[in-house]
């Protein structure tokens, strides 16, 4: 049991002990001087108080030195122990003379007893009680630091015996009872010696205030406070009552009967007052204790509430690695019922190799790798592991070392890191895909454009027409692949409008019935009152088609394909599942199959362009990449769950909108209206520029051309006639399309501009064209789409 803290500083006790040592040692020295120079007043202040013998004075001098050095903390403690041994020797030799009736010649060794002192058969010999007291006090000083026996300090027990002897002697002098201080004939204990012995006993008790009965008296406990307050009153009060009773009786004020009655009444009153005082004191202490307990309870409740609200697992363990406490988060994290973790070894919660290291806790904690935030594998009750961060801090509880261990589940962080790495990878691939698609768009514009020109000429044989159509078909397929690359890289121009996903699913199902085959059961589950979304209908339809075709290929032996929609609301707590989405209303499109499922390795790469698990010739590897790009472009999120042998579910979340009116779309298939206006073409790709000139001239337009922006500005400045329209590529070396348009428009304010580019979105924005769908033509384009767009812009409808 831990000793209670001292209410009185041990420094004050040590000061008292040193003061007692100086007083007692000084008394002994003064008495020795009196014996040496035959000054009787120094050896006996009054004949009624007795004479202090020279050997007694020597014992006090030795005991005072021993007591002083025992509390001084100096290197001379051995001198103090020698002095204590000397006091014991003086007592033993004197007591042996009494018991064996010997005369060792030590009684007058220091100073002879003169004729002026009372006659005695043993001149100069100290009383047996004094000799016994020196033996006891010497032993007490030697045993000050001895271990306690049954909770009692041996030194304190011996000192209390000396105090009891001294009090008996003093009572004899106070009450005039000679038998109390003359225990042996001709061997009385003097009153100064009794006082010195009593002080010496108190000084010995105060030398070690945190041990034994003194530790209780000096403590801040209720018992210590009661003893400190009432012990002096009880001792002094009883002595005073006894002295008054005897003094009055001897003076003849009353007889023995009256004196006895007076003593009983006075003692009763005194003890009653002590009892009442004790009750009041204990009552006040009890109130303070209750307040302290209530405060401690509230603090414990606050601590419990704080630990209960901490999301991390927090446990404490001792230096043997045994868990001593655990918060609720720890129980949940490791799968234990509440409170069951206590008593388990900490190594059970951590997978190897740290689990084995924790068997030797101190050395494990000291290793630098066990610092704050060490990544480990946590181990749950069922044996499952999870990534975690482990932090350890040491503290002391009493004399024992303990440790606070904080374990943070890193599953969510690891997932976010993986998503971030995946996003970085996809962004890098997207930039590459966008650049490749731009170059292809220029080439495909030339190939597909001239195929259309050839097919429109009708001056070739059937074989030539077949060849031209084959080239056109191949170009169309290449253009479709390029569009998918642009969609994945989020660089495709979108034409968003308000959509009902249920209608998109309905239109897609009509096509899917012919694609998926009879052995696949297709079912839909459209939600009622589905919120609208703002998206490009053709791209969303392509998403549904790609996911459905993937599902079909995952079920070679048939199965079930389910397409469903529903409204979803994301809250703050859904950030871990959908880290890229803000809380709010969304519409979910889910496509599920009962196919073969995917491994974790396939899932990690499924959105990469050209990655496919299908046999050669069965797929381009762009289907899911296109799905990812479309969803990202529309501010959505793709969540995938797949299990081998069970199937796969793609859940696509798109932001819901409150808009209701869809944006009207221009019909590119309408007949192209001819024109006679002057059009300036600025294009750095020669083949594209020549095709555009041929197309527009065939439609009746007057065409000027330039190979870059600077040349376009020069051509416009040199041409004296009106220029109705500028058709320019966005990205060109030197002066780009935007700057060229601004420079020409500064001189020809009514100039209309049509931008075209194989880049879109990001590249267009970087060059200052924000509304890309207004006066913008995406490459690759056909002669018909170019003619239609030019006419629409000139007429103000494009």
C-alpha positions in Angstrom: 0.0 0.0 0.0 1.3 3.4 -1.0 2.2 5.7 2.0 0.0 8.8 2.2 1.7 12.1 1.6 3.0 14.1 4.6 0.9 17.1 5.7 4.0 18.4 7.4 7.2 18.6 5.4 9.9 16.1 6.3 12.3 19.0 6.2 10.6 20.5 9.3 10.9 17.1 11.1 14.6 16.9 10.3 15.1 20.4 11.6 13.3 19.4 14.8 15.6 16.3 15.1 18.7 18.4 14.6 17.5 21.0 17.2 16.8 18.2 19.7 20.3 16.7 19.0 21.9 20.0 19.7 19.9 20.6 22.9 20.5 17.1 24.3 24.2 17.2 23.3 24.6 20.7 24.9 22.9 19.5 28.1 25.4 16.6 28.3 28.3 18.9 27.6 27.2 21.5 30.2 26.8 18.8 32.8 30.2 17.3 32.1 31.7 20.8 32.5 29.9 21.1 35.9 31.4 17.8 37.0 34.9 18.7 35.7 35.0 22.0 37.5 32.8 21.0 40.5 30.0 23.5 39.6 27.0 21.9 41.3 24.4 24.2 39.7 25.4 22.7 36.3 24.9 19.2 37.5 21.7 19.8 39.5 19.7 23.0 39.0 17.7 22.1 42.2 18.1 19.4 44.8 14.4 18.4 44.3 15.1 17.7 40.6 18.0 15.3 41.3 21.6 15.1 40.1 22.6 14.1 36.5 25.6 11.8 36.7 28.7 12.3 34.6 28.2 9.0 32.7 24.6 10.1 32.0 25.9 13.3 30.6 28.3 11.4 28.4 25.5 9.2 27.1 23.5 12.3 26.2 26.4 13.8 24.4 27.0 10.6 22.4 23.3 10.2 21.6 23.0 13.9 20.5 25.9 13.4 18.1 24.4 10.2 16.8 21.0 11.8 16.2 22.4 14.9 14.5 24.5 12.9 12.1 21.7 10.5 11.3 19.6 13.3 9.7 22.3 15.5 8.2 23.0 13.3 5.2 26.8 13.8 5.4 29.5 11.3 4.9 30.1 11.2 8.7 27.2 8.8 9.4 29.7 6.3 10.5 30.7 8.7 13.3 27.0 8.9 14.3 26.7 5.1 14.4 29.8 4.9 16.5 28.4 7.5 18.9 25.1 5.4 19.1 27.2 2.3 19.9 29.0 4.3 22.7 25.7 5.2 24.3 24.6 1.5 24.2 28.0 0.5 25.7 27.6 3.0 28.6 24.1 1.6 29.3 25.1 -2.0 29.1 28.1 -1.6 31.4 26.0 0.3 33.9 23.2 -2.2 33.8 25.6 -5.2 34.1 27.0 -3.7 37.4 23.5 -3.6 38.8 22.5 -7.0 37.7 25.8 -8.8 38.6 26.6 -6.6 41.6 30.0 -5.7 40.0 32.1 -2.6 40.4 33.8 -1.9 37.0 35.1 1.5 38.1 33.3 3.4 35.3 30.9 5.4 37.5 33.6 8.0 38.5 35.9 7.4 35.6 35.1 10.8 34.1 34.7 12.8 37.4 34.8 11.8 41.1 31.7 12.5 43.2 32.5 15.1 45.9 31.1 15.3 49.4 28.5 17.9 48.5 26.4 15.3 46.7 23.9 12.9 48.3 25.3 9.8 49.8 25.0 6.6 47.7 26.4 3.1 47.8 27.3 3.6 44.1 28.5 7.2 43.8 28.3 8.5 40.2 26.3 5.6 38.9 23.3 6.4 36.7 19.9 4.9 37.4 18.9 1.5 35.9 16.1 3.3 34.0 18.5 5.7 32.5 20.9 2.9 31.5 18.0 1.0 29.9 16.9 4.1 28.0 20.4 4.6 26.6 20.5 1.0 25.4 17.1 1.5 23.7 17.8 4.9 22.2 21.1 3.7 20.9 19.5 0.7 19.2 16.8 3.0 17.8 19.4 5.2 16.2 21.2 2.2 14.7 17.9 0.8 13.3 16.5 4.0 11.8 16.6 2.6 8.3 15.8 -1.0 9.2 12.8 -2.6 7.4 9.4 -2.5 9.1 8.1 -5.6 10.9 4.4 -6.1 10.4 4.1 -2.4 9.5 6.0 -1.2 12.5 9.4 0.5 12.4 11.7 -1.0 15.0 13.4 2.3 15.7 10.0 4.0 16.5 9.0 1.2 18.8 12.3 1.5 20.8 11.9 5.3 20.9 8.4 5.1 22.2 9.6 2.8 25.0 12.2 5.5 26.0 9.4 8.2 25.8 7.2 6.1 28.1 10.1 5.7 30.7 10.8 9.4 30.6 7.1 10.3 31.1 6.8 8.0 34.1 9.8 9.7 35.7 8.4 13.1 34.9 5.0 12.1 36.4 6.8 11.1 39.6 8.3 14.6 39.8 5.1 16.4 38.8 2.9 14.5 41.3 5.6 14.2 44.0 5.6 10.4 43.8 9.2 9.4 44.5 8.7 5.7 43.6 8.2 6.7 40.0 11.6 8.3 39.6 13.5 6.2 42.2 12.9 2.8 40.7 16.0 1.5 42.7 17.2 2.7 46.1 19.9 5.4 45.8 19.4 5.4 42.0 16.9 8.1 41.1 16.5 9.5 37.6 16.9 13.3 37.6 14.2 15.5 36.1 16.7 17.1 33.6 17.7 13.6 32.5 14.1 12.6 32.1 13.4 15.7 30.0 16.4 15.0 27.9 15.4 11.4 27.3 11.9 12.5 26.3 13.3 15.0 23.8 15.7 12.4 22.5 12.9 10.0 21.9 10.9 12.6 20.0 13.9 13.6 18.0 14.5 9.9 17.0 10.9 9.6 16.0 11.1 12.7 13.8 14.3 11.5 12.1 12.3 9.3 9.8 8.8 11.0 9.6 7.4 8.9 6.7 7.7 5.6 8.6 5.7 3.9 11.3 3.4 5.8 13.7 5.0 9.1 12.8 4.1 8.6 9.2 0.4 8.3 10.3 0.7 11.3 12.6 2.4 13.5 10.0 0.1 12.4 7.1 -2.7 14.3 5.6 -5.2 11.6 6.4 -8.1 12.1 8.8 -6.4 10.0 11.4 -3.2 12.0 11.2 -5.1 15.3 11.6 -7.1 14.0 14.6 -3.9 12.8 16.3 -2.0 16.0 15.7 -4.8 18.1 17.1 -5.8 16.0 20.1 -2.8 14.1 21.3 -1.1 17.2 22.9 -4.3 18.3 24.5 -5.0 14.9 25.9 -1.5 14.4 27.3 -1.1 17.8 28.8 -4.7 18.0 30.0 -4.5 14.7 31.9 -1.2 15.7 33.5 -2.5 19.1 34.5 -5.7 17.6 36.0 -3.8 15.2 38.1 -1.4 17.9 39.3 -4.2 20.2 40.2 -6.1 17.5 42.1 -3.0 16.5 44.1 -1.9 20.1 44.7 -5.3 21.1 46.1 -5.6 18.0 48.3 -2.1 18.6 49.7 -2.9 22.2 50.4 -5.9 21.2 52.4 -8.5 22.7 50.1 -10.4 19.5 49.9 -10.2 15.8 51.0 -9.3 12.8 48.9 -12.9 12.0 48.1 -13.6 15.4 46.8 -10.4 15.5 44.9 -11.2 12.1 43.3 -14.6 13.3 42.3 -13.1 16.5 40.9 -10.6 14.5 38.9 -13.4 12.2 37.5 -15.6 15.2 36.5 -12.7 17.2 35.0 -11.5 14.1 33.1 -15.0 13.4 31.9 -15.4 17.0 30.7 -12.0 16.9 29.0 -12.7 13.6 27.2 -16.2 14.9 26.3 -14.6 17.9 24.7 -12.1 15.7 22.9 -14.9 13.4 21.6 -16.9 16.4 20.4 -13.8 18.0 18.8 -13.0 14.7 17.2 -16.5 14.4 15.8 -16.4 17.9 14.4 -13.0 17.3 12.9 -14.0 14.0 11.3 -17.2 15.6 10.1 -15.3 18.4 8.4 -12.9 15.9 6.9 -15.7 13.7 5.7 -17.3 16.7 3.9 -14.0 17.5 2.3 -13.5 13.8 1.4 -17.0 13.7 -0.1 -16.3 16.9 -2.1 -13.0 15.4 -3.2 -14.7 12.1 -4.2 -17.3 13.9 -6.1 -14.7 15.9 -7.9 -12.7 12.8 -8.6 -15.9 11.1 -9.9 -16.6 14.0 -12.2 -13.1 13.9 -13.5 -13.3 10.1 -14.0 -16.6 10.6 -15.9 -15.0 13.3 -18.1 -12.0 11.1 -18.7 -14.3 8.1 -19.4 -16.3 10.2 -21.8 -13.2 11.5 -23.5 -11.7 8.1 -23.9 -15.1 6.8 -25.1 -15.2 9.5 -27.8 -11.6 9.0 -29.0 -11.8 7.1 -32.3 -8.4 5.6 -31.9 -7.7 2.5 -29.8 -6.0 3.5 -26.5 -4.7 0.9 -24.1 -2.3 1.0 -21.1 0.0 -1.8 -20.2 2.5 -2.6 -17.5 6.2 -3.3 -18.0 5.3 -7.0 -18.6 3.2 -6.1 -21.6 -0.2 -6.9 -19.9 -3.1 -4.6 -20.8 -4.4 -2.8 -17.7 -7.0 -0.6 -19.4 -8.6 -0.1 -22.8 -11.1 2.4 -24.2 -14.3 1.3 -26.1 -12.6 2.0 -29.5 -9.9 -0.6 -28.6 -12.5 -3.2 -27.9 -14.3 -2.4 -31.2 -11.0 -2.2 -33.3 -9.8 -5.6 -32.1 -13.2 -7.3 -32.0 -13.4 -8.0 -28.2 -16.5 -7.5 -25.9 -16.3 -4.4 -23.8 -13.8 -4.8 -21.0 -12.5 -8.2 -22.1 -9.1 -6.8 -23.3 -7.9 -6.1 -19.8 -5.5 -8.8 -18.7 -4.5 -9.9 -22.2 -0.9 -9.6 -23.4 -0.4 -6.7 -25.8 1.4 -9.0 -28.2 -1.9 -10.7 -29.0 -3.1 -7.5 -30.7 -0.1 -7.0 -32.9 1.0 -9.3 -35.7 4.6 -10.5 -36.1 7.3 -9.4 -35.9 6.4 -6.7 -33.5 4.2 -9.1 -31.5 7.3 -11.1 -30.5 9.2 -7.9 -29.7 6.5 -6.8 -27.3 7.3 -9.9 -25.1 10.2 -7.8 -23.9 8.4 -4.5 -23.5 11.2 -2.2 -22.2 13.7 -3.1 -24.9 11.0 -3.1 -27.6 9.8 0.4 -26.6 13.4 1.8 -26.6 14.0 0.8 -30.2 13.8 3.9 -32.5 11.5 2.0 -34.9 8.9 1.9 -32.1 8.4 5.6 -32.1 5.3 7.6 -32.9 3.4 6.4 -35.9 5.1 3.1 -36.5 3.2 1.1 -39.1 2.2 -2.3 -37.9 -0.3 -5.0 -38.6 -3.0 -5.1 -36.0 -4.5 -8.5 -35.1 -8.2 -8.9 -34.3 -9.7 -11.5 -32.0 -10.7 -13.7 -35.0 -7.1 -13.6 -36.3 -7.8 -11.1 -39.1 -5.2 -8.4 -39.6 -5.5 -4.7 -40.5 -3.0 -1.9 -41.2 -2.4 0.3 -38.2 -0.2 3.1 -36.8 1.1 2.4 -33.3 2.4 5.1 -30.9 3.8 4.4 -27.5 4.5 6.7 -24.6 5.9 5.7 -21.2 4.7 6.9 -17.8 5.2 5.9 -14.2 2.6 4.8 -11.8 4.2 4.9 -8.4 7.5 3.1 -8.8 6.4 0.9 -11.7 6.8 1.8 -15.4 3.6 1.7 -17.5 3.0 2.5 -21.2 0.2 4.2 -23.1 -0.3 2.6 -26.5 -2.4 4.3 -29.2 -3.4 2.2 -32.2 -5.0 4.0 -35.2 -6.7 1.9 -37.9 -4.9 2.9 -41.1 -7.3 1.0 -43.4 -9.1 4.2 -44.6 -5.8 6.1 -45.0 -4.3 3.2 -47.0 -7.4 3.2 -49.2 -7.2 6.9 -49.8 -3.5 6.6 -50.6 -4.2 3.8 -53.1 -7.0 5.9 -54.6 -4.6 8.9 -54.9 -2.0 6.8 -56.6 -4.6 5.4 -58.9 -5.8 8.9 -59.7 -2.3 10.1 -60.4 -1.7 7.1 -62.7 -4.9 7.7 -64.5 -4.2 11.4 -64.9 -0.8 10.6 -66.4 -2.2 8.0 -68.8 -5.0 10.5 -69.6 -2.5 13.2 -70.6 -0.7 10.8 -72.8 -4.0 9.6 -74.4 -5.1 13.1 -75.0 -1.9 14.0 -76.8 -2.1 10.9 -79.0 -5.8 11.5 -79.8 -5.0 15.1 -80.9 -2.5 13.9 -83.5 -4.8 11.2 -84.6 -7.7 13.7 -85.0 -5.7 15.7 -87.5 -4.8 12.6 -89.5 -8.4 11.2 -89.3 -9.8 14.5 -90.4 -7.7 14.2 -93.6 -8.5 10.5 -94.2 -12.2 10.6 -93.5 -12.7 14.0 -95.2 -11.1 13.0 -98.5 -13.0 9.7 -98.4 -16.2 11.7 -98.2 -15.0 13.8 -101.1 -14.2 10.7 -103.2 -17.5 9.0 -102.4 -19.4 12.2 -103.3 -17.6 12.5 -106.7 -19.2 9.3 -108.2 -16.6 9.0 -111.0 -15.1 5.7 -110.0 -15.8 2.0 -110.5 -17.6 -0.2 -108.0 -14.2 -1.7 -106.9 -12.9 1.8 -106.3 -16.0 2.7 -104.4 -15.7 -0.4 -102.2 -12.1 0.5 -101.4 -13.1 4.0 -100.5 -15.9 2.8 -98.3 -13.5 0.4 -96.5 -11.1 3.3 -95.9 -14.0 5.4 -94.5 -15.2 2.6 -92.3 -11.7 2.1 -90.9 -11.4 5.8 -90.3 -14.8 5.8 -88.5 -13.6 3.1 -86.2 -10.4 4.9 -85.6 -12.3 8.0 -84.9 -14.5 6.1 -82.4 -11.4 4.8 -80.6 -10.0 8.3 -80.5 -13.2 9.6 -79.0 -13.0 6.9 -76.3 -9.4 8.0 -75.6 -10.5 11.6 -75.3 -13.4 10.6 -73.1 -11.1 8.6 -70.8 -8.7 11.6 -70.6 -11.6 13.9 -69.8 -10.7 16.0 -72.9 -13.9 15.2 -74.9 -16.4 18.0 -75.7 -19.6 17.1 -73.9 -23.1 18.4 -74.7 -24.8 18.0 -71.3 -28.5 18.3 -70.9 -31.1 17.4 -68.3 -31.6 13.6 -68.4 -33.8 11.0 -66.9 -31.6 8.0 -66.4 -34.6 5.7 -66.5 -35.2 6.8 -70.1 -31.5 6.3 -71.0 -31.7 2.7 -69.6 -34.9 2.1 -71.5 -33.4 3.1 -74.8 -30.2 1.1 -74.1 -32.2 -2.1 -73.2 -33.7 -2.1 -76.7 -30.2 -2.4 -78.2 -28.8 -4.7 -75.5 -31.4 -7.4 -76.2 -29.7 -8.0 -79.5 -26.1 -7.7 -78.0 -26.0 -9.8 -74.9 -27.5 -13.1 -76.3 -30.4 -15.3 -75.3 -28.5 -17.0 -72.5 -28.2 -13.8 -70.4 -31.3 -12.7 -68.6 -31.6 -8.9 -68.6 -33.7 -7.2 -66.0 -34.1 -3.6 -65.0 -35.2 -2.0 -61.7 -35.9 1.7 -62.3 -36.6 3.9 -59.3 -39.8 5.8 -59.0 -39.5 9.6 -58.9 -35.9 9.4 -60.0 -34.1 12.8 -59.8 -32.8 14.2 -63.1 -29.1 14.6 -63.9 -27.2 16.9 -66.2 -25.1 14.8 -68.6 -24.3 14.1 -72.2 -26.9 11.5 -73.3 -24.7 9.8 -75.9 -21.9 9.4 -73.4 -24.2 8.0 -70.7 -25.7 5.6 -73.2 -22.2 4.5 -74.1 -21.4 3.9 -70.4 -24.4 1.6 -70.1 -23.5 -0.2 -73.3 -19.9 -0.7 -72.3 -20.8 -2.1 -68.8 -23.4 -4.4 -70.3 -21.0 -5.8 -72.9 -18.4 -6.3 -70.2 -21.0 -8.1 -68.1 -21.9 -10.3 -71.0 -18.3 -11.3 -71.7 -17.9 -12.2 -68.0 -20.8 -14.7 -68.3 -19.8 -17.0 -71.1 -22.2 -19.7 -69.9 -25.1 -17.3 -69.3 -26.3 -15.5 -66.2 -28.3 -12.5 -65.0 -27.6 -8.9 -65.9 -29.4 -6.3 -63.8 -29.6 -2.6 -64.4 -31.1 -0.5 -61.7 -31.4 3.2 -60.7 -32.2 4.9 -57.4 -31.8 8.2 -55.5 -29.0 8.5 -53.1 -28.1 11.1 -50.4 -24.5 11.3 -49.2 -23.8 12.6 -45.7 -20.6 13.6 -43.9 -20.0 10.1 -42.8 -19.8 8.8 -46.4 -16.5 10.6 -47.2 -14.5 7.5 -46.6 -16.5 5.4 -49.1 -16.9 8.3 -51.7 -13.8 10.5 -51.0 -14.3 12.6 -54.2 -17.9 13.5 -53.6 -19.4 16.3 -51.5 -22.4 15.5 -49.3 -25.7 16.0 -51.2 -28.2 14.3 -53.6 -27.0 11.9 -56.2 -28.5 9.4 -58.7 -27.1 5.9 -58.7 -26.9 3.7 -61.8 -25.9 0.1 -60.9 -25.0 -2.6 -63.4 -24.7 -6.1 -61.8 -23.8 -9.5 -63.3 -23.5 -13.0 -62.0 -20.3 -13.7 -63.9 -16.8 -14.8 -63.0 -15.8 -11.7 -61.0 -12.4 -10.1 -60.8 -9.2 -10.6 -58.8 -7.7 -7.7 -56.8 -4.9 -7.4 -59.4 -7.4 -7.0 -62.2 -9.5 -4.5 -60.2 -6.4 -2.4 -59.6 -5.9 -2.0 -63.4 -9.4 -2.3 -64.9 -9.6 1.4 -65.8 -6.3 1.6 -67.5 -6.5 2.2 -71.3 -5.8 -0.9 -73.4 -5.8 -3.2 -70.4 -8.0 -6.2 -71.1 -8.3 -9.8 -69.9 -10.1 -10.8 -73.0 -8.7 -12.9 -75.8 -6.9 -11.1 -78.7 -9.4 -9.5 -81.0 -12.2 -9.6 -78.5 -11.7 -6.1 -77.1 -9.7 -2.8 -77.2 -9.3 -2.4 -73.5 -10.9 1.1 -73.7 -14.4 0.3 -72.5 -14.0 0.7 -68.8 -11.4 3.5 -69.4 -14.2 5.4 -71.3 -16.6 4.7 -68.4 -14.2 6.1 -65.9 -13.5 9.2 -68.0 -17.2 9.9 -68.6 -18.1 9.6 -64.9 -15.2 11.8 -63.9 -16.1 14.4 -66.5 -19.6 14.6 -65.1 -18.4 15.0 -61.5 -19.4 11.5 -60.5 -17.8 8.4 -58.9 -17.5 4.8 -59.9 -17.6 2.2 -57.1 -16.8 -1.4 -58.0 -17.5 -4.6 -56.0 -16.4 -7.9 -57.3 -16.1 -11.4 -55.9 -14.6 -14.4 -57.7 -17.3 -16.9 -58.7 -20.1 -14.5 -57.6 -20.1 -11.6 -59.9 -19.4 -7.9 -60.2 -21.4 -4.7 -59.5 -20.6 -1.3 -60.9 -22.2 1.6 -59.0 -22.1 5.0 -60.7 -23.1 8.1 -58.8 -23.9 11.3 -60.7 -24.9 14.6 -59.1 -28.7 15.2 -59.2 -29.9 18.5 -60.6 -33.0 20.6 -60.1 -33.1 21.7 -63.8 -36.0 20.6 -65.8 -35.6 22.0 -69.3 -33.3 20.0 -71.6 -30.9 22.0 -73.9 -32.0 21.8 -77.6 -29.5 20.2 -80.0 -28.8 21.1 -83.6 -29.6 18.4 -86.1 -26.3 17.9 -88.1 -28.1 15.7 -90.6 -30.2 18.6 -92.0 -29.4 19.6 -95.6 -26.4 22.0 -95.8 -27.2 25.5 -97.1 -24.6 27.0 -99.5 -23.0 30.4 -99.1 -21.0 33.1 -100.9 -19.3 34.7 -97.9 -15.5 35.1 -97.5 -13.9 32.7 -95.0 -10.3 32.9 -93.7 -8.9 29.5 -92.7 -5.9 29.4 -90.2 -4.6 25.8 -89.7 -1.0 24.6 -89.3 -1.7 21.1 -90.6 -1.5 21.3 -94.4 -3.8 18.4 -95.1 -6.5 19.6 -92.8 -6.3 23.2 -94.3 -6.5 21.9 -97.9 -9.5 19.7 -97.0 -11.3 22.6 -95.3 -10.6 24.9 -98.3 -11.8 22.3 -100.8 -15.0 21.7 -98.7 -15.9 25.4 -98.4 -15.1 26.3 -102.0 -17.4 23.4 -103.1 -20.1 25.1 -101.1 -19.7 28.4 -102.9 -17.6 30.3 -100.3 -14.6 32.5 -101.2 -11.7 31.0 -99.1 -8.5 32.7 -97.9 -5.9 30.5 -96.1 -3.0 30.9 -93.6 -0.6 28.3 -92.1 -0.5 29.9 -88.6 -1.9 32.8 -86.5 0.6 35.4 -87.6 0.1 34.7 -91.2 -3.7 34.9 -90.7 -3.3 38.3 -89.3 -1.2 39.4 -92.2 -3.6 38.0 -94.8 -6.5 39.7 -93.1 -4.6 43.0 -93.1 -3.7 42.7 -96.7 -7.1 41.7 -98.0 -9.2 44.7 -98.9 -12.6 43.0 -99.2 -14.8 41.9 -96.4 -14.0 38.8 -94.4 -17.1 37.3 -92.9 -15.6 34.5 -90.9 -12.4 33.1 -89.4 -12.1 29.3 -89.1 -9.0 28.7 -87.0 -7.3 25.9 -85.1 -6.9 26.7 -81.4 -3.4 25.4 -80.8 -0.8 26.6 -83.4 2.9 27.4 -83.1 3.6 31.1 -82.4 0.4 33.1 -82.4 -2.5 30.8 -81.4 -6.0 30.9 -82.7 -7.4 33.0 -79.8 -4.8 35.8 -80.3 -5.2 35.7 -84.0 -9.0 36.1 -83.7 -8.6 39.0 -81.2 -6.1 40.8 -83.5 -8.3 40.4 -86.7 -11.5 41.2 -84.8 -9.9 44.5 -83.6 -9.9 45.6 -87.3 -13.0 43.8 -88.3 -15.4 43.9 -85.4 -18.2 42.0 -87.1 -16.0 39.0 -87.8 -17.4 35.7 -86.7 -15.0 33.0 -85.5 -15.2 29.2 -85.5 -12.6 27.4 -83.5 -11.5 23.8 -84.2 -9.1 21.5 -82.4 -8.1 18.0 -81.8 -7.6 19.1 -78.2 -10.7 20.1 -76.2 -11.7 21.0 -72.7 -8.4 21.7 -70.8 -6.5 22.9 -73.8 -9.3 25.1 -75.0 -9.8 26.7 -71.6 -6.0 27.3 -71.3 -6.2 29.3 -74.5 -9.1 31.4 -73.3 -12.2 29.8 -75.0 -14.6 29.0 -72.1 -17.8 28.2 -74.0 -16.3 25.6 -76.2 -19.7 24.4 -77.5 -20.3 27.9 -78.9 -18.5 28.2 -82.3 -16.3 25.2 -81.8 -15.8 22.2 -84.1 -14.2 19.0 -82.8 -11.7 17.1 -84.9 -12.0 14.8 -86.7 -14.8 16.4 -88.7 -16.3 15.5 -92.1 -16.8 18.0 -95.0 -20.5 18.0 -94.3 -20.1 18.8 -90.6 -17.7 21.6 -91.4 -20.0 23.1 -94.0 -23.0 22.8 -91.7 -21.1 24.4 -88.7 -19.8 27.3 -90.9 -23.3 28.0 -92.2 -24.8 27.8 -88.7 -22.2 30.3 -87.3 -22.7 32.7 -90.1 -26.5 32.5 -89.7 -26.1 33.0 -85.9 -27.4 29.6 -84.9 -24.1 27.8 -84.3 
